[in-house]
Amino acid sequence: MNSETQKATAELDVHELFNKWLKAARAKDVEGVVACYAPDVVAYDAILQLQFKGIQAYAQHWRNCMEMCSGDGVFEPSEPTILADARVAFLHFLCRCGGIEDGVEKSSWMRGTQCLTKRGGQWMIVHEHFSAPFDMESGKALFDAKP
């Protein structure tokens, strides 16, 4: 297989994993989400703590997030972009996250990045970063920012 074919195959495989992760996140299926991460994942999320090391810590964080978003969840990525070769991949996207409670949507746009590696023939997320921009003067997150 030539390098262009390897790259295209890798990008398709990573896109498939992203869709699996997204489907699980939308369904609030924490076990399905967690199955996409490497055991030694390091994650930086926008809430609760500076970093999460290891799958157990990040799985608990996902459970906490799902509990915070009662009612129907909102998890809508926009413009996912994948760069991949045979062993390493990077994916970045904007994502509208939140929930719908009593018919009222409470969501904001976040920035997401996933770094993946292929281990034992399977793609796994080894690093994830979600964040919101913030105003340097006030120190407050800009939850009303839009793409």
C-alpha positions, 0 to 999 in steps of 0.5 A: 500500500502506498503512502497516499493510500495509507493516509486515506485509509487512516483518515477513514478509520479515524473518522469512523472512530470519531463517529463511534465516539460522537454517537456514544456521547450523544446517547450519554453512553459513557462506556461507549465513549470511554471505549474510544480512549487509550488506558493512559489518556491525558485529557484537558477539559473545560470544567472541574479540574486542570487535567485528567490522567488515565481512563478511570479519571476521565471516565468519571469526568464523563459521568459527571458531565452527563449528570450535569446535562440533564434532559436531552443533550446537545453535542453537535460538532462542526467542521471536524478536520482529520490529519493522519498517517499510518500511526498518528492522527489529529482531529480538531473541531468546534462543538456546540455542547450543553443540554435542553431542559424544560424545552430551553437549550443551554449550550455554548460553543467549545473547541475540541482537539483529539490526538490519536495513535494506532495501538495493536491495530486499533485507533485510540484517543491518547489526548483530548482537549476541550476549551472555551475562549475567555476574556483576558480582562474579566477572566470570564469564559466567552460562552456566547462565542460563535463560529 
